Amino acid sequence: MTAFPNSLPAPAHPDPRDAPVLRWGILGPGLIAGHFVAALMKHTGQQVTAVASRTAQRAADFADSYGIAQSYGSYEDLLADDTVDAVYIATPMSEHYAQTVMCVQAGKHALVEKSFMRTAAEAVEVRELARAGDVFVMEAMKTRYIPQVQVIDRLLADGVFGTVDSVVAQYGGVVPFQAGHRVFDPALGGGVLLDIGVYPLSFAYTVLGAFTSVKASGTLAASGVDDSASAVLTTESGARALVETTLRASTPIRASINGSLARVESGEPFHNPSPLSLISADGLRRLDWNDQRYPGRECLAFEASAMARYVADGLTESPVHGLDDSVAIMTLLDEMRRQVGARFTDEL
Ligand SMILES: NC(=O)c1ccc[n+]([C@@H]2O[C@H](COP(=O)([O-])OP(=O)(O)OC[C@H]3O[C@@H](n4cnc5c(N)ncnc54)[C@H](OP(=O)(O)O)[C@@H]3O)[C@@H](O)[C@H]2O)c1
């Protein structure tokens, strides 16, 4: 039996500035690309050397905003740029497969925004292609690299929770239907599960590993993509994950890991830097942890610096969220979308 600790462990990589430097190119100068570049500039020594859009002016405007030396009006042109070591793919899910393939073929390391691909079949193909090549490919599952999850990793490794009985994770917010918006567009890999449901699902997967059964229900938006989903996922040993996501209601954005010796409760939102509390099973002891130096999307600095460390170490996959993990999560997302009745345009 592992005793309740006297203090919480430190994150493995507390400072994203310590990492070796990669020269980054950005595909898709949209919302998250702006946050990514800003986070790298504020919190890391990483260099952003080029940006590409389907429209030359959009790329030039983005480059001006962030002081990026080179802009391209075509994604292919950026991939031919020798000053780019690594590419951040920040486009809708429908584009991830083809763009990751292009990166591997061009010999560029790729950090692919979540959800990794649209389907497990695409993820398997990319995994096999990446493994046949000599580049690093990683899903940009930012939560996996943020400080409080590094603390949770150590608590899990130390057996502090005892036997984990359940993981509960929830992420919802009201987003009114908007035809053509990438989140509602079945041609762009839309749907709440791939957009934000992947966070609670990925968190539960990180803690519990492989699931042997999935029971999901949810609702569809007018365009046919999923706009809410709840699921119970069960492991071989009987541990359960309760995962919920929705665009129809504002929900807590929280997660807990509940074990025989202790539980951890996140603050909000659990997928970005947030406080956590470790509480003994008898409720008598409690340790609180908090680090708000990298608020909100500034935490994207952690995934980029983690990737730079892995590349410098000669790895081709993330040791904490490798391509098998991304394939497993896409397989669960496929199954949840199937049970909810959601279909992409080419699945209709
Ligand atoms: N990590 C996070 O916190 C976070 C937050 C939000 C989103 N994301 C993820 O980041 C990715 C992009 O999301 P976003 O919200 O940044 O999207 P967004 O604002 O719509 O930007 C997407 C960019 O993709 C490019 N693009 C390429 N092909 C496209 C197509 N067929 N249709 C539409 N746009 C296309 C567009 O650039 P050009 O037209 O200029 O080429 C556009 O600027 C998604 O995978 C999403 O899940 C992550």
Ligand as a Chemical Component Dictionary entry (heavy atoms), coordinates in Angstrom:
data_LIG
# 
_chem_comp.id                   LIG 
_chem_comp.type                 NON-POLYMER 
_chem_comp.pdbx_formal_charge   0 
_chem_comp.three_letter_code    LIG 
# 
loop_
_chem_comp_atom.comp_id 
_chem_comp_atom.atom_id 
_chem_comp_atom.alt_atom_id 
_chem_comp_atom.type_symbol 
_chem_comp_atom.charge 
_chem_comp_atom.model_Cartn_x 
_chem_comp_atom.model_Cartn_y 
_chem_comp_atom.model_Cartn_z 
_chem_comp_atom.pdbx_ordinal 
LIG N1  N1  N 0  -4.943  23.124 -29.234 1  
LIG C1  C1  C 0  -5.966  23.933 -29.116 2  
LIG O1  O1  O 0  -6.149  24.590 -28.079 3  
LIG C2  C2  C 0  -6.891  24.108 -30.278 4  
LIG C3  C3  C 0  -7.866  25.100 -30.250 5  
LIG C4  C4  C 0  -8.647  25.289 -31.387 6  
LIG C5  C5  C 0  -8.479  24.458 -32.487 7  
LIG N2  N2  N 1  -7.548  23.472 -32.464 8  
LIG C6  C6  C 0  -7.347  22.597 -33.627 9  
LIG O2  O2  O 0  -6.611  23.349 -34.594 10 
LIG C7  C7  C 0  -7.062  23.051 -35.920 11 
LIG C8  C8  C 0  -7.521  24.339 -36.579 12 
LIG O3  O3  O 0  -8.538  24.928 -35.804 13 
LIG P1  P1  P 0  -8.778  26.514 -35.811 14 
LIG O4  O4  O 0  -9.872  26.767 -34.827 15 
LIG O5  O5  O -1 -7.516  27.241 -35.699 16 
LIG O6  O6  O 0  -9.373  26.690 -37.276 17 
LIG P2  P2  P 0  -9.489  28.016 -38.162 18 
LIG O7  O7  O 0  -9.383  29.241 -37.339 19 
LIG O8  O8  O 0  -10.683 27.829 -39.018 20 
LIG O9  O9  O 0  -8.163  27.963 -39.064 21 
LIG C9  C9  C 0  -7.921  26.845 -39.880 22 
LIG C10 C10 C 0  -6.947  27.226 -40.986 23 
LIG O10 O10 O 0  -6.837  26.090 -41.839 24 
LIG C11 C11 C 0  -6.617  26.525 -43.162 25 
LIG N3  N3  N 0  -7.324  25.611 -44.094 26 
LIG C12 C12 C 0  -6.719  24.738 -44.928 27 
LIG N4  N4  N 0  -7.603  24.038 -45.608 28 
LIG C13 C13 C 0  -8.806  24.455 -45.214 29 
LIG C14 C14 C 0  -10.133 24.103 -45.592 30 
LIG N5  N5  N 0  -10.387 23.167 -46.526 31 
LIG N6  N6  N 0  -11.141 24.723 -44.972 32 
LIG C15 C15 C 0  -10.919 25.662 -44.035 33 
LIG N7  N7  N 0  -9.676  26.043 -43.645 34 
LIG C16 C16 C 0  -8.629  25.444 -44.233 35 
LIG C17 C17 C 0  -7.097  27.940 -43.244 36 
LIG O11 O11 O 0  -5.993  28.693 -43.653 37 
LIG P3  P3  P 0  -5.859  29.270 -45.142 38 
LIG O12 O12 O 0  -7.249  29.345 -45.715 39 
LIG O13 O13 O 0  -5.262  30.591 -44.886 40 
LIG O14 O14 O 0  -4.965  28.339 -45.870 41 
LIG C18 C18 C 0  -7.433  28.379 -41.835 42 
LIG O15 O15 O 0  -6.789  29.543 -41.442 43 
LIG C19 C19 C 0  -8.131  21.972 -35.756 44 
LIG O16 O16 O 0  -7.523  20.717 -35.880 45 
LIG C20 C20 C 0  -8.622  22.168 -34.328 46 
LIG O17 O17 O 0  -9.135  20.981 -33.745 47 
LIG C21 C21 C 0  -6.750  23.300 -31.393 48 
# 
loop_
_chem_comp_bond.comp_id 
_chem_comp_bond.atom_id_1 
_chem_comp_bond.atom_id_2 
_chem_comp_bond.value_order 
_chem_comp_bond.pdbx_ordinal 
LIG N1  C1  SING 1  
LIG C1  O1  DOUB 2  
LIG C1  C2  SING 3  
LIG C2  C3  SING 4  
LIG C2  C21 DOUB 5  
LIG C3  C4  DOUB 6  
LIG C4  C5  SING 7  
LIG C5  N2  DOUB 8  
LIG N2  C6  SING 9  
LIG N2  C21 SING 10 
LIG C6  O2  SING 11 
LIG C6  C20 SING 12 
LIG O2  C7  SING 13 
LIG C7  C8  SING 14 
LIG C7  C19 SING 15 
LIG C8  O3  SING 16 
LIG O3  P1  SING 17 
LIG P1  O4  DOUB 18 
LIG P1  O5  SING 19 
LIG P1  O6  SING 20 
LIG O6  P2  SING 21 
LIG P2  O7  DOUB 22 
LIG P2  O8  SING 23 
LIG P2  O9  SING 24 
LIG O9  C9  SING 25 
LIG C9  C10 SING 26 
LIG C10 O10 SING 27 
LIG C10 C18 SING 28 
LIG O10 C11 SING 29 
LIG C11 N3  SING 30 
LIG C11 C17 SING 31 
LIG N3  C12 SING 32 
LIG N3  C16 SING 33 
LIG C12 N4  DOUB 34 
LIG N4  C13 SING 35 
LIG C13 C14 SING 36 
LIG C13 C16 DOUB 37 
LIG C14 N5  SING 38 
LIG C14 N6  DOUB 39 
LIG N6  C15 SING 40 
LIG C15 N7  DOUB 41 
LIG N7  C16 SING 42 
LIG C17 O11 SING 43 
LIG C17 C18 SING 44 
LIG O11 P3  SING 45 
LIG P3  O12 DOUB 46 
LIG P3  O13 SING 47 
LIG P3  O14 SING 48 
LIG C18 O15 SING 49 
LIG C19 O16 SING 50 
LIG C19 C20 SING 51 
LIG C20 O17 SING 52 
# 
